[in-house]
Amino acid sequence: MQLKMKKTVLFLFFVVFIICLDTGIVFAIPKNKKKIEQIIENKIYGFLVGSAIGDALGAPHEKFVMNYEELRNAFLNAYSKNKRFVIEDFQDYHKKPDKYSVFEENAKKGTYTDDTRLKLLVAYAIAESDGSLTTKKLAQAFIDRHKKAKPGSLEQQWLDEYALASRSIVEDHKSDDGRCTNSTLNRLWGGLISCGGLISMTPLAILHIGDIKGAYLDGYEKDYLDIGYAKDVTALAVSIMSLALSPDYSLQDEGKENFEPFSEVLNYDPYNYSKAPIFGRFAINYIRGRAYPLANSDRHNWMLQGLLSLYKEFYKSLSREFVCDPLEVLSVALGIICYTKGDTVDSILIAVNYGRDNDTIASIVGGIVGALNGIDSFPEEWVKTVEDANPDDFKLLSKKLTKIAIKNRDRK
């Protein structure tokens, strides 16, 4: 009897297996998981290379214009030569080497600068920690890079301030009640609000793909390079990147008159910035109150007049006294993405041609649209130029980070 039952069970199992095999059900789960992994890798690769592309396109022309009249004249001159933009491709570096730009004379076209160096430093720290990155481990990564640099070199000078702040984290300068007793963090860059966190911390999103709350909180906690509203801006950027990297997320206009990319992220306010008296939440006031409405009003006019109108209104409403203010950089970046509905090439070209801190703006834009649309959305020549000009193996790094991202995603 037992033998007969066993044979019956085996027969039924065999029939079900054949049916599943024929319909593909048996392989649906592993196929789906593999496909998701490929999408995430494509997005991470797009994020890293896109950041470098925006940076390298803009860096030779950083601050090529600083006000709207200069920008308008540059565009009219380009238009008279049948060019759509002032800057349309990579250019040679003719500027003097600088600690915040390229480190050597006559750097190759496509060479990235500090905007990408900072992102990659954090990305490598994530990879080396196998995803178990603490604030102290991150700070140690900055210190180690500073120690490895040739004494007195431009690379070491570039890292001086970051290493100074990082030592405060690693050495744990706190009193018995846990309060920070070292003023180093507040005197970073002379106490000025900067883009230090915004341009470096977005790789943290890889640890929280699709988890906008976890990404925001982790970005806020680990961003020891910022003070004031800059911490909120950086955390928002990390959260936006976590959504852009999600395999099932894409920007959808849906014909809405008031298009708001990443609105889910903008609604999240765990530290109640929006309830602050007098000024409220600076970042949201700029993004949702200024950048998005302006981008929506001019979004469908792609003639020169429409683009100049957008630039003019952005300059008027979003410019800050300090050109590297993260409030301006992220607001302009998201406004551009809103204007183009997330188109990769147009977003980057509009950002590169913005002037002011255009390489930082374009690096942020390039990273976001690269994450949204993947590596294949970039012109092959752009990708090749950046990969040939720099020492990093972006593809290999993307593979390592994808494994960490998948492991963290499965854990959640």
Long-range contacts (C-beta under 8 A, 24 or more apart in sequence): 36-247, 36-406, 37-402, 37-406, 39-247, 39-374, 40-209, 40-245, 40-247, 40-402, 40-405, 40-406, 40-409, 41-398, 41-399, 41-402, 42-374, 42-375, 42-376, 43-244, 43-245, 43-247, 43-370, 43-371, 43-372, 43-374, 44-206, 44-245, 44-371, 44-398, 44-401, 44-402, 44-405, 45-370, 45-374, 45-375, 45-394, 45-395, 45-398, 46-369, 46-370, 46-371, 46-372, 46-373, 46-374, 46-375, 46-376, 46-377, 46-378, 47-202, 47-241, 47-244, 47-245, 47-367, 47-368, 47-370, 47-371, 48-119, 48-120, 48-123, 48-367, 48-370, 48-394, 48-397, 48-398, 49-370, 49-375, 49-378, 49-383, 49-386, 49-387, 49-394, 50-344, 50-348, 50-366, 50-367, 50-368, 50-369, 50-370, 50-371, 50-375, 50-378, 51-115, 51-116, 51-119, 51-202, 51-363, 51-364, 51-366, 51-367, 51-370, 52-110, 52-112, 52-116, 52-363, 52-366, 52-386, 52-390, 52-394, 53-348, 53-362, 53-366, 53-370, 53-378, 53-382, 53-383, 53-386, 54-348, 54-351, 54-352, 54-359, 54-361, 54-362, 54-363, 54-364, 54-365, 54-366, 54-367, 55-112, 55-113, 55-115, 55-116, 55-359, 55-360, 55-362, 55-363, 55-366, 56-90, 56-109, 56-110, 56-111, 56-112, 56-113, 56-116, 56-359, 56-385, 56-386, 56-389, 57-87, 57-89, 57-90, 57-348, 57-352, 57-359, 57-362, 58-87, 58-351, 58-352, 58-358, 58-359, 58-360, 58-361, 58-362, 58-363, 59-93, 59-101, 59-102, 59-111, 59-112, 59-113, 59-115, 59-359, 60-90, 60-91, 60-92, 60-93, 60-94, 60-95, 61-87, 61-91, 61-352, 61-358, 61-359, 62-101, 62-357, 62-358, 62-359, 63-323, 63-355, 63-356, 63-357, 63-358, 64-355, 64-358, 65-355, 65-356, 66-323, 66-355, 66-356, 67-315, 68-311, 68-312, 68-315, 68-316, 70-355, 71-308, 71-311, 71-315, 71-353, 71-354, 71-355, 72-308, 72-311, 72-312, 74-355, 75-304, 75-307, 75-308, 75-353, 79-304, 84-349, 85-349, 85-350, 85-352, 85-353, 86-353, 87-349, 87-352, 87-353, 88-349, 90-382, 90-385, 97-154, 98-154, 99-154, 99-155, 99-157, 99-158, 100-158, 103-153, 103-154, 103-155, 107-389, 108-388, 108-389, 109-385, 109-389, 110-385, 110-386, 110-388, 110-389, 110-390, 111-389, 111-390, 112-386, 112-389, 112-390, 113-359, 114-158, 114-199, 115-199, 115-359, 115-360, 115-363, 116-363, 116-390, 117-158, 118-196, 118-199, 118-200, 119-199, 119-200, 119-202, 119-203, 119-363, 119-367, 120-392, 120-397, 121-145, 121-200, 122-200, 122-201, 122-202, 122-203, 122-204, 123-203, 123-206, 123-397, 123-401, 124-397, 126-203, 126-204, 126-206, 126-207, 126-401, 126-404, 127-397, 127-400, 127-401, 127-404, 130-404, 131-207, 131-404, 131-407, 131-408, 133-204, 133-207, 133-222, 135-169, 135-221, 135-222, 135-224, 136-169, 136-170, 136-172, 138-222, 139-165, 139-166, 139-167, 139-169, 139-170, 139-224, 140-166, 140-170, 142-166, 143-167, 143-170, 161-188, 161-189, 162-196, 162-225, 164-188, 165-224, 165-225, 166-224, 168-224, 169-224, 185-224, 185-227, 186-227, 188-225, 188-227, 191-227, 192-322, 193-226, 193-227, 193-228, 193-229, 193-230, 193-322, 193-325, 193-326, 193-327, 194-225, 194-226, 194-230, 194-324, 194-325, 194-326, 195-230, 195-324, 195-325, 195-326, 195-329, 195-357, 195-360, 196-225, 196-226, 196-230, 197-223, 197-225, 197-226, 197-230, 197-231, 197-233, 197-234, 197-326, 198-226, 198-230, 198-233, 198-234, 198-237, 198-326, 198-329, 198-330, 198-364, 199-360, 199-363, 199-364, 200-225, 201-225, 201-234, 201-237, 201-238, 202-237, 202-238, 202-241, 202-364, 202-367, 203-401, 204-238, 205-238, 205-239, 205-240, 205-241, 205-242, 205-244, 205-245, 206-245, 206-401, 206-404, 206-405, 207-404, 207-405, 207-408, 208-238, 208-242, 208-408, 209-242, 209-245, 209-246, 209-247, 209-405, 209-408, 209-409, 210-242, 210-243, 210-245, 210-246, 210-247, 210-248, 210-249, 210-409, 211-242, 211-412, 212-239, 212-242, 212-243, 212-264, 212-265, 212-268, 213-239, 213-268, 213-270, 214-242, 214-412, 215-239, 215-241, 215-242, 216-265, 216-268, 216-270, 217-270, 220-271, 226-326, 229-273, 229-282, 229-283, 229-327, 230-326, 230-327, 232-271, 232-273, 232-281, 232-282, 232-283, 233-282, 233-283, 233-326, 233-327, 233-330, 234-326, 236-265, 236-266, 236-283, 236-330, 237-330, 237-364, 239-265, 239-268, 240-265, 240-334, 240-368, 241-367, 241-368, 241-371, 244-368, 244-371, 244-372, 245-371, 245-405, 249-372, 250-342, 250-372, 250-373, 251-337, 251-341, 251-342, 251-372, 253-341, 257-296, 258-292, 258-293, 258-296, 259-292, 259-295, 259-296, 259-299, 259-338, 259-341, 260-288, 260-292, 260-338, 261-292, 261-334, 261-337, 261-338, 261-342, 262-334, 282-327, 283-327, 283-330, 283-331, 286-318, 286-327, 286-328, 286-331, 287-330, 287-331, 287-334, 287-335, 290-317, 290-318, 290-331, 290-335, 291-317, 291-318, 291-331, 291-332, 291-334, 291-335, 291-338, 292-334, 292-335, 292-338, 294-335, 295-335, 295-336, 295-338, 295-339, 296-338, 298-339, 299-338, 299-339, 299-341, 307-350, 310-339, 311-354, 314-354, 319-356, 323-356, 323-357, 324-357, 324-360, 328-356, 328-357, 329-357, 329-360, 329-361, 329-364, 330-364, 332-361, 333-361, 333-364, 333-365, 333-368, 336-361, 336-365, 337-365, 337-368, 337-369, 342-369, 342-372, 342-373, 343-369, 344-369, 344-370, 344-372, 344-373, 344-377, 344-378, 345-377, 345-378, 345-379
